[in-house]
């Protein structure tokens, strides 16, 4: 691996091989998402506990101070919205030149395997991977499922993750599922877990994160389960303990309860 590529990946993936990425890119297709209406207010208190941010160039420029930032994974795919006909109909919206200008550590793109726009999204990934290798910038592929949540099973996610790695992604962001070891085990590049919609209890989040780490994920890329929580700092501290200290779900719950009491 080229030095520049390895150096950028090392900014995101910590020395213990794990990472906690906080995505705040939801507005690119959802608009002003709950608790992300004013991104700066959401990002600032959580930044010290994040290893990296997944973010669009617009919010990066307007809401993150360049002298107090974390490694950036730049969202570079988009072009559709929640009110449009199909969330899978995305293109590349930010150039690699822009990524270099913003000094990012990686770029991220969604792929939509099994949709009407499967070919287009996979070719977008392949093109971006070519450019990333040329400039030493790793590409994170996101195995997006749009509104079709029933696709979040091991067979589908293993297929999508492996395709992403085969086409040149250096990291894959995918959903946790039952039998997650089949997903992580079949993907030859690091796998990071997405969060998806909020669940009913914090312990459910801690359980799936712990299970995924034990079964091969290197970390998480969680947004709403953190900053839509009533106590987001307590939540991110508890999740960080699972990822970086191998805390059990029950220990993470203890940390959460203690921190929210403050």
N, C-alpha and C positions, 0 to 999 in steps of 0.2 A: 504494500500500500504506500502510495506517495506520502511524503512528509506532511504536506499541507492537508491532505485528506485525513490522515491519522490525527493531526493536531486539532482539526475542527471537531472530529468525533470525540476526542478526549475532553473537549470543553463541555460536551453534553453528557457523556457517559463518565461517571466519576471513577476514581481509582479502584473502588471495590467492584466495579463492573455494573453498577446500578445507576438509575436516574429517576428523578421526579420532574417531569415536564408539566408545566401548567399552560393549557391552551386557553387563549382568550380571543380566538379567531371567529367565534360563532356569529358575530354580526355580519360577516360577509354574505351569509344567506338567510339569517334570521332577523336581521335588523337589531334594534336595541333590546337584547335579551335581558330577562329579569336578573337584576343584580350586576348587570354589565352595561347598564344604560350610560354610566360615566366611567369608562374603562380605567382612567387614572386612579380613581378612588378605589376601584376593585383591586388593581394590580399592586399598588404601592405597599400596602401592609403585608402582602403575601410574598413579595419579591424575595425577601431574605431567606425564605424557606424553600424556594424553587431552585432547581438546578438549571432550568432553561425555560424560555417562553416560546409557545407556538402562536404566531401573531401575523397579522397582515401589515403591509408597509404603511398604510394610512394610520393605523392605531399606534404602530411603533413610533412613527415620527411625531405624532401629536400627544402621546400619552406616556412615553417612557423616556426618561432623561438619559442622554448618552453617557453621562459621567456616573450613572448609578444604575447600570443595567446588568442583566444576566445573558448568557449565550442565547442567541436567537435562532429559532427555526422559523423561516419565513414561509407563510402560506402563499403559494404561487398558482393555485388552481381556483377557478370560480366561474362565474358567468350565469349562474342560475339562482333561484330564490325559492323560499317556501310557498310563494304565491304563483310561481311559474308552473309549467306543465310537467317538468321532470327534473328533479334535483341532479340526476346523473348526467345531464347535458352540460358538462363543464369544459372549459378550455384553459390554457395557460394564460394567466392575467398579469404576471410579473416576469420580467426578463432576468436572465442570469447576470447580465450587466448590472441591473439594479441590485441584485443580491450582493454582488461584489462591492458595489458602492456603499451599501448599508453594512458591510463587514459582518455578514451573518455566518453562523456556524453550520447551517444546513438549510435546505429548502424542503417543503412538504407539499405533496400533491395527492389528491384523492383518486382512487380507481374504483370503477363500478362493474365488477365482474358479474356476469349473468343478466345485465340490463341491455336495453336497446343501444346504449352508448358504450358498451364494453370495449369494442375495438378502438374507438376514438380515445377513451381514457387510458387504455394500455399503450397506445402509440404516443400519447402525450408523456406518459411515464418514461418510455424508452428514449424519446427525444431529450427529455430533461436529464436523464441519466447520462446520455452522451455528453451533454454540455457540462454536467457536474464533474464527470471524470476529466474533462478537458481543463477545468479550472480548479480542481481539487476541492469541490464542494459536495458533501454527501447529500443524497436525496432520501427523504423519508416518504414512503408510500403509505397512504391511509386506506385501509380496505373498507370503504364507505358502503353503506347499504341503503342510503336514502330513507324512505319511509317504510321499507320492507323489513321490519324488525325480525320477522320469522327466519330470516337468513342467518341469524347469529347462532349457527351450530358448528360443531367441530369440522364436519366434512366440508362445508362451504368456506369457512374461514381458513382452513388449512390449504384449500385450493387457491384462494385469493392471495394468501400470504406467500405461498410458494411461487406463484406466477410473478408477484411483485419482486421477489428476490431474483428470480431467473432473468427478469428484464433489467436488472441493474440497481434496484433500491439497496442502499447500504443499511437501512433500518426500516422495519415495518411496524406500523401502528395498527393494531387490530383489537377486536373485542374479546373479553374473557367469555368463556363458555364452559359447559360441562365437557370433560375429557380434553381440557386445554393442552395437555401434554402432546396431543396429536397435532395441534396447531404449531406450538413452539418447536416440537421435535422434527417437524417436516420443513422448517424454514431455516436455511443455512446462514441467515443474518440475524442480528439481534431483534427481538420482538418486544414492543412496548404495548401495554394494555390501555385501551381507551375506556372511558367511563360510561358514556351513554347517558340516558335520562337518570335523574335522581331516583334512588330507591327509598323504601319506607324508613329504614333505620341506619344509623351509622355503622352498626355492627355488620350489617349485610355488605357494606362497602369494604370494611376491614377483612371480612371473610374472603371475598373474591380476590382482593389484592394479594392476600397471603397465599391463597391457593395458587394463583397464577405465578407468583414468584417461585414457589416451591416446584412448579411444573415447567419452569424454563424462561419466563419473562424476565427482562432485566429491569423493569420498572413500570411506571404508569405515565399516561398523558391525560390527566383528569382535570376537568374544568368545573362543570356544574355541580358535581358531588362535593366540590370544595367551596367555591364562592357563592353557591346558592344555599349553603348550609347556614343555619342561624349563628354559628360560631366558626367562621371560616379559618381563623388562625389556629384554633384548637384542632380543627379537622386536618389541616395540612401538617401540623406537628405530629399528629397520631399516624397519619399515612407515611410521613417521612421515617418514623420509627420502624415501621414494617419494612420499608424498602432498604434503609441504610443500617438498621440495627437488628434486623431479623426478629422484630417484636411479633408476638402472637396477636391474633385478633382481640383476645381478652385484654392483653397488655395495652394494645392500642386504644381500647375502650376506656381503660383506666386513665391513660394520658389525656384523652379527649375530655373525660369528665372533670379531671383535675384542672385542665387549662380553661375550660369554659367557666369554671367557678371563679376564675380571676376577673 
